[in-house]
Amino acid sequence: MANILSAKVHDLHTKNSG
């Protein structure tokens, strides 16, 4: 479960960065 949350956060950060 935590893995999915981590992935979502990472995706958000990448989207915000790019």
Buried (B, 14 or more C-beta within 10 A) or exposed (E): EEEEEEEEEEEEEEEEEE
